[in-house]
């Protein structure tokens, strides 16, 4: 219950409950204990099948009213002053101490009288009311069978062994007592047997627990060792997998970077081959034309060649100059076609070598495990992206790729 100003006052409240017919007397302290007491009484009498019959209907009405007034008092006086609190409690206090309502003496549910009246009324309300009147010294009425039976039941309840009616039960009680003693002896024997079995069970359990501990220790050690070994293997596998993933990512990145250059050099090699073949046809054509001109002049010289150049014949000088110019031009043309042809085939070869160098570099990367060091990588990339000589070639030797020889030797050495 939450805190409020009058909480301590509620806990200090006291009331004395007396129900003389039930020989019941109790002092209740604290409002919650009071509410609990009347709530239990109400629940008990409401469980009867004769809730609308006297005297139970009066009991239910009283206990319900006491409970409701206590709850209302608790709700309405949490923060009231001393006088208001005292006045409200006095009005509730008087009702709680009542032992008789509407001419009916109150009974407590846990007392023998309360239990007796409850059971008789629950079976037959008329008998229950007659028995209640008999116990509370009210006028008895034998005009009805149920009324008479109710009075007799109340008489037997009050007189018990003093009643002449119950004398016949003495022998039966004696026999029942002997049976009870026999049952008690059986209980003692069973308890002894049970104790013996418990002792044997404890001894057996102790042995089983000892064996279990002896078996559990090496088993747990094996399990822990296996778990540790598996854990190390898993960690090693994860580390290797992560390393492999990183290498594959790096290889994939390099592949994406070099895929474009490989395609470019392949297409460029094809284009340069076609260009070289065209220049070769031009070289062949110019050579044939030159040969035809030379042979034509040799076997069928023009008139200007019959004149004497020594004598300063202008026609002879003119012919020599013209012939020399044509021959020079044809020689220059042949030389040009020759250089362009070899230059194209040179560049084609250069592109093919760059393509193969790139593929070899990727093959080394796929091997992993440091197949290519950083220095070698710089050397290879320098070779791949170095400047290519274009145009006319001054030397007849083929193109030299920087780092190509070392790369090939390294690849062959790791096969």
VEXMI-474578 format. One line per field, with one value per residue (C-alpha): residue number from 1; residue in one letter; x, y, z. Coordinates in Angstrom, 2 decimals. Example, Ala and Ser with C-alpha at 12.3 -4.5 7.8 and 13.67 -1.06 7.14 Angstrom:
BEGIN
num	[1 2];
residu	[A S];
px	[12.30 13.67];
py	[-4.50 -1.06];
pz	[7.80 7.14];
END
This chain:
BEGIN
num	[1 2 3 4 5 6 7 8 9 10 11 12 13 14 15 16 17 18 19 20 21 22 23 24 25 26 27 28 29 30 31 32 33 34 35 36 37 38 39 40 41 42 43 44 45 46 47 48 49 50 51 52 53 54 55 56 57 58 59 60 61 62 63 64 65 66 67 68 69 70 71 72 73 74 75 76 77 78 79 80 81 82 83 84 85 86 87 88 89 90 91 92 93 94 95 96 97 98 99 100 101 102 103 104 105 106 107 108 109 110 111 112 113 114 115 116 117 118 119 120 121 122 123 124 125 126 127 128 129 130 131 132 133 134 135 136 137 138 139 140 141 142 143 144 145 146 147 148 149 150 151 152 153 154 155 156 157 158 159 160 161 162 163 164 165 166 167 168 169 170 171 172 173 174 175 176 177 178 179 180 181 182 183 184 185 186 187 188 189 190 191 192 193 194 195 196 197 198 199 200 201 202 203 204 205 206 207 208 209 210 211 212 213 214 215 216 217 218 219 220 221 222 223 224 225 226 227 228 229 230 231 232 233 234 235 236 237 238 239 240 241 242 243 244 245 246 247 248 249 250 251 252 253 254 255 256 257 258 259 260 261 262 263 264 265 266 267 268 269 270 271 272 273 274 275 276 277 278 279 280 281 282 283 284 285 286 287 288 289 290 291 292 293 294 295 296 297 298 299 300 301 302 303 304 305 306 307 308 309 310 311 312 313 314 315 316 317 318 319 320 321 322 323 324 325 326 327 328 329 330 331 332 333 334 335 336 337 338 339 340 341 342 343 344 345 346 347 348 349 350 351 352 353 354 355 356 357 358 359 360 361 362 363 364 365 366 367 368 369 370 371 372 373 374 375 376 377 378 379 380 381 382 383 384 385 386 387 388 389 390 391 392 393 394 395 396 397 398 399 400 401 402 403 404 405 406 407 408 409 410 411 412 413 414 415];
residu	[X X X X X X X X X X X X X X X X X X X X X X X X X X X X X X X X X X X X X X X X X X X X X X X X X X X X X X X X X X X X X X X X X X X X X X X X X X X X X X X X X X X X X X X X X X X X X X X X X X X X X X X X X X X X X X X X X X X X X X X X X X X X X X X X X X X X X X X X X X X X X X X X X X X X X X X X X X X X X X X X X X X X X X X X X X X X X X X X X X X X X X X X X X X X X X X X X X X X X X X X X X X X X X X X X X X X X X X X X X X X X X X X X X X X X X X X X X X X X X X X X X X X X X X X X X X X X X X X X X X X X X X X X X X X X X X X X X X X X X X X X X X X X X X X X X X X X X X X X X X X X X X X X X X X X X X X X X X X X X X X X X X X X X X X X X X X X X X X X X X X X X X X X X X X X X X X X X X X X X X X X X X X X X X X X X X X X X X X X X X X X X X X X X X X X X X X X X X X X X X X X X X X X X X X X X X X X X X];
px	[0.00 1.40 2.37 -0.16 -0.51 -2.82 -1.15 0.24 -3.20 -4.75 -2.13 -2.80 -6.58 -7.88 -11.23 -12.34 -14.75 -16.88 -19.46 -20.64 -22.72 -19.62 -17.41 -15.23 -13.17 -10.37 -8.66 -7.89 -5.16 -4.80 -7.49 -6.19 -6.48 -10.05 -10.97 -9.40 -11.36 -14.78 -13.93 -13.19 -16.39 -18.38 -16.83 -17.53 -21.24 -21.72 -20.48 -23.62 -26.44 -28.93 -27.71 -31.30 -32.33 -32.16 -29.83 -27.22 -28.77 -28.29 -24.69 -23.92 -25.55 -23.63 -20.19 -20.60 -21.63 -18.65 -16.23 -17.67 -17.66 -14.03 -13.01 -14.95 -13.36 -9.90 -10.50 -12.07 -9.82 -6.29 -5.57 -8.28 -7.53 -7.52 -11.14 -12.63 -10.61 -11.76 -15.42 -15.37 -13.74 -16.27 -19.15 -17.47 -16.19 -19.67 -20.85 -17.75 -18.29 -21.87 -22.48 -26.15 -27.95 -31.69 -32.24 -29.75 -26.55 -23.52 -21.46 -17.80 -17.05 -14.10 -15.84 -17.63 -21.00 -20.48 -19.43 -22.40 -25.03 -23.49 -23.59 -27.11 -28.52 -26.73 -28.48 -31.90 -32.58 -35.57 -33.50 -30.68 -32.92 -34.49 -31.03 -29.91 -32.93 -32.19 -28.54 -29.42 -32.08 -34.97 -38.38 -38.23 -41.03 -41.73 -44.77 -42.85 -40.57 -37.69 -38.07 -37.95 -34.91 -33.17 -33.77 -32.49 -29.34 -28.71 -29.36 -26.84 -24.34 -24.66 -24.93 -22.56 -21.59 -24.13 -27.03 -28.86 -29.35 -25.67 -24.91 -25.26 -22.28 -19.93 -19.27 -18.88 -16.43 -14.49 -14.26 -13.31 -10.68 -9.19 -9.16 -7.57 -4.89 -4.23 -4.00 -1.66 0.52 0.52 1.52 4.41 5.52 5.20 7.14 9.92 9.99 9.97 12.86 14.80 14.12 15.17 18.43 19.06 18.18 20.61 23.36 22.58 22.46 25.79 27.40 25.83 26.94 30.48 30.57 29.07 31.71 34.48 33.05 32.18 35.66 37.50 34.47 34.33 38.07 37.74 34.81 36.66 39.76 37.69 35.90 39.18 40.67 37.56 37.59 41.20 40.45 37.46 39.50 42.25 39.70 38.05 41.43 42.41 39.00 39.23 42.74 41.55 38.61 40.95 43.24 40.31 38.99 42.43 42.70 39.22 40.12 43.30 41.32 38.82 41.64 43.51 40.51 40.18 43.90 43.94 40.98 42.52 45.88 44.22 42.12 45.09 47.25 44.58 44.24 48.02 48.28 45.77 47.58 50.95 49.57 48.27 51.67 53.28 51.08 52.13 55.78 55.37 53.57 56.15 58.98 57.38 56.77 60.36 61.69 59.51 60.71 64.38 64.10 62.18 64.86 67.61 66.12 64.33 66.18 64.56 66.08 67.57 69.88 71.42 72.69 76.15 76.23 79.97 79.37 76.85 73.85 70.90 68.66 71.09 71.33 67.58 67.14 69.69 68.09 64.62 65.72 67.60 64.62 62.22 64.61 65.19 61.47 60.76 63.62 62.27 58.76 60.05 61.97 58.95 56.63 59.24 59.58 55.82 55.32 57.92 56.76 53.17 54.28 56.58 53.71 51.48 54.07 54.39 50.61 50.60 53.43 51.66 48.54 50.51 52.40 49.09 47.71 50.94 50.72 47.14 48.21 50.89 48.34 46.02 48.78 48.78 51.19 53.34 53.81 54.41 56.24 55.52 58.75 57.96 54.44 55.79 58.17 55.36 53.01 55.85 56.31 52.58 52.09 55.45 55.50 55.53 57.72 55.57 56.42 59.68 62.08 65.76 67.02 66.12 65.91 62.46 60.88 62.15 59.59 61.05 60.69 59.33 62.37 62.42 58.68 58.91 61.85 59.97 56.86 58.95 60.80 57.53 55.97];
py	[0.00 3.36 6.05 8.65 10.82 8.52 5.21 4.67 5.35 2.64 0.17 1.07 0.55 -2.24 -3.94 -6.89 -9.33 -11.58 -14.15 -15.82 -18.58 -19.70 -19.15 -17.06 -14.07 -12.29 -8.89 -7.54 -4.95 -2.92 -2.16 -4.69 -7.56 -6.44 -6.33 -9.77 -11.23 -10.06 -10.93 -14.53 -14.76 -13.39 -15.84 -18.77 -18.05 -17.09 -20.56 -22.10 -23.31 -21.66 -18.06 -16.77 -18.67 -17.60 -17.20 -17.27 -14.35 -12.14 -13.28 -12.45 -9.01 -8.14 -9.32 -7.63 -4.35 -4.48 -5.09 -2.29 0.22 -0.60 -0.11 3.16 4.38 3.52 5.42 8.54 9.17 8.88 12.59 13.79 15.53 13.82 14.60 13.62 10.40 9.55 10.29 8.14 5.25 5.34 4.92 1.85 0.51 0.11 -2.08 -4.25 -5.17 -6.34 -9.95 -9.96 -8.53 -8.51 -10.77 -13.41 -14.22 -14.14 -17.30 -17.58 -19.84 -21.74 -22.69 -26.03 -24.27 -22.27 -25.38 -27.35 -24.73 -24.24 -27.97 -28.55 -25.45 -26.31 -29.72 -28.53 -24.84 -25.71 -28.11 -25.60 -22.80 -25.16 -26.26 -22.63 -21.71 -24.64 -23.60 -19.93 -20.87 -19.65 -21.34 -24.82 -26.10 -29.79 -29.26 -30.26 -33.26 -31.06 -28.82 -31.86 -33.28 -29.93 -29.84 -33.40 -32.62 -29.58 -31.71 -34.31 -31.58 -30.06 -33.21 -35.45 -38.41 -37.42 -38.13 -41.42 -41.55 -41.91 -44.61 -47.23 -45.64 -46.40 -49.97 -48.76 -46.10 -48.79 -50.91 -47.87 -47.05 -50.51 -50.09 -46.68 -48.11 -50.83 -48.23 -46.16 -49.23 -49.82 -46.21 -46.71 -49.84 -48.13 -45.14 -47.44 -49.22 -45.88 -44.63 -47.82 -47.37 -43.73 -44.81 -47.39 -44.86 -42.31 -44.94 -45.90 -42.27 -41.59 -44.45 -43.32 -39.73 -40.93 -43.03 -40.15 -37.76 -40.21 -40.53 -36.87 -35.47 -37.13 -36.68 -32.95 -32.68 -34.43 -32.25 -29.09 -30.22 -31.07 -27.75 -25.84 -27.73 -27.11 -23.47 -23.09 -24.85 -22.60 -19.49 -20.70 -21.45 -18.04 -16.26 -18.19 -17.52 -13.80 -13.70 -15.56 -13.20 -10.20 -11.75 -12.54 -8.99 -7.65 -10.01 -9.04 -5.37 -5.91 -7.91 -5.10 -2.59 -4.62 -6.02 -2.81 -2.60 -6.31 -5.76 -2.54 -4.17 -7.18 -4.96 -2.69 -5.67 -6.74 -3.21 -2.76 -6.09 -4.93 -1.60 -3.35 -5.57 -2.54 -0.86 -4.10 -4.12 -0.53 -1.55 -4.42 -2.16 0.61 -1.91 -3.48 -0.06 0.96 -2.25 -1.83 1.76 0.79 -2.17 -0.08 2.61 0.01 -1.95 0.91 4.12 7.41 9.71 11.99 9.16 8.90 12.50 13.24 14.67 15.31 17.65 19.49 18.46 19.99 17.08 14.63 16.72 17.00 13.25 12.43 14.86 13.55 9.91 10.59 12.41 9.57 6.95 8.98 9.47 5.77 4.86 7.24 5.82 2.25 3.19 4.94 2.01 -0.32 1.64 2.05 -1.67 -2.74 -0.05 -1.37 -4.96 -3.79 -2.01 -5.06 -7.25 -4.73 -4.83 -8.64 -8.75 -6.29 -8.45 -11.59 -9.74 -8.64 -12.20 -13.51 -10.90 -11.97 -15.63 -14.82 -12.95 -15.98 -18.10 -15.86 -16.40 -13.43 -14.59 -10.96 -8.58 -4.88 -4.12 -6.66 -5.30 -1.80 -3.24 -5.11 -2.13 0.04 -2.44 -2.57 1.16 2.33 4.50 2.60 3.82 4.80 5.86 4.86 2.49 3.45 -0.02 -3.38 -5.13 -5.91 -3.97 -4.72 -4.73 -3.63 -6.39 -8.96 -11.27 -11.24 -11.88 -14.89 -16.32 -15.89 -17.61 -20.53 -20.86 -21.28 -23.92];
pz	[0.00 -0.96 1.57 2.74 5.89 7.91 6.98 10.47 11.98 9.83 11.05 14.71 14.63 16.91 17.34 19.51 17.87 20.11 18.94 22.22 20.59 18.66 21.71 19.43 20.48 18.64 18.57 15.10 14.55 11.38 8.86 6.30 8.79 9.54 5.86 5.38 8.31 7.09 3.49 4.47 6.53 3.60 1.14 3.48 3.99 0.32 -0.68 0.85 -1.37 1.03 0.79 0.78 3.93 7.56 9.35 6.54 4.65 7.75 8.15 4.51 4.77 7.96 6.83 3.45 5.09 7.46 4.61 2.46 5.33 6.13 2.47 2.27 5.50 4.17 0.92 2.47 5.47 4.13 4.55 6.97 10.28 13.66 14.64 11.29 11.29 14.82 14.07 10.94 12.78 15.64 13.19 11.67 14.99 16.47 13.57 13.63 17.31 16.81 17.86 16.90 13.85 13.13 16.16 14.94 16.81 14.51 14.03 13.08 10.12 11.62 14.89 15.37 15.76 12.54 10.63 12.04 11.15 7.70 6.85 8.19 6.45 3.25 3.21 4.45 5.22 7.49 9.57 9.67 10.98 13.58 14.76 14.94 17.07 19.38 19.83 20.46 23.03 21.00 20.99 19.39 17.19 16.47 14.28 11.19 10.55 9.36 12.39 14.66 12.90 13.11 16.88 17.28 15.30 17.47 20.59 19.48 18.66 22.15 24.27 22.31 24.60 27.30 24.96 25.42 21.71 21.10 23.68 20.99 19.33 22.22 21.12 17.59 18.76 20.64 17.52 15.52 18.13 17.77 14.02 14.42 16.72 14.16 11.42 13.58 14.13 10.40 9.97 12.40 10.56 7.21 8.51 9.73 6.40 4.62 6.74 5.96 2.25 2.46 4.12 1.40 -1.25 0.21 0.26 -3.35 -4.42 -2.72 -4.66 -7.91 -7.36 -6.61 -9.79 -11.72 -10.44 -11.35 -14.86 -15.24 -14.56 -17.50 -19.73 -19.02 -19.60 -22.96 -23.95 -22.94 -24.85 -27.91 -27.70 -27.39 -30.35 -32.47 -31.43 -32.53 -35.82 -36.42 -35.68 -38.04 -40.74 -40.30 -40.47 -43.60 -45.17 -44.41 -45.88 -48.97 -49.36 -49.16 -51.78 -54.06 -53.67 -54.54 -57.53 -58.69 -58.39 -60.42 -62.99 -63.38 -63.73 -66.39 -68.26 -70.28 -71.25 -72.28 -74.58 -75.91 -76.71 -78.35 -80.63 -81.28 -82.31 -84.81 -86.19 -86.47 -88.30 -90.89 -91.24 -91.62 -94.35 -96.26 -96.01 -97.18 -100.26 -100.90 -100.51 -102.95 -105.44 -105.29 -105.64 -108.70 -110.29 -109.64 -111.13 -114.23 -114.71 -114.32 -116.66 -119.18 -119.20 -119.49 -122.35 -124.14 -123.26 -124.33 -126.94 -124.35 -123.23 -126.75 -126.58 -125.29 -121.82 -122.21 -125.06 -122.88 -124.90 -123.05 -123.93 -122.31 -119.12 -118.97 -119.33 -116.64 -114.17 -114.89 -114.58 -111.34 -109.86 -110.69 -109.32 -106.14 -105.60 -106.10 -103.76 -101.09 -101.57 -101.20 -98.08 -96.59 -97.27 -95.82 -92.58 -92.18 -92.77 -90.21 -87.78 -87.88 -87.36 -84.56 -82.78 -83.33 -81.67 -78.84 -78.22 -78.26 -75.73 -73.44 -73.59 -72.71 -69.98 -68.41 -68.50 -66.97 -64.21 -63.42 -63.37 -60.80 -58.68 -58.70 -57.14 -54.07 -51.16 -52.20 -55.81 -56.79 -54.49 -54.43 -56.30 -58.98 -59.23 -59.90 -62.50 -64.28 -64.26 -65.60 -68.42 -69.12 -69.25 -70.65 -73.76 -77.09 -79.95 -82.91 -86.45 -88.12 -86.37 -86.34 -85.33 -86.79 -83.43 -82.03 -79.14 -75.67 -72.82 -69.46 -66.88 -69.35 -69.17 -65.37 -65.20 -67.55 -65.61 -62.31 -63.72 -65.03 -61.73 -59.77 -61.98];
END
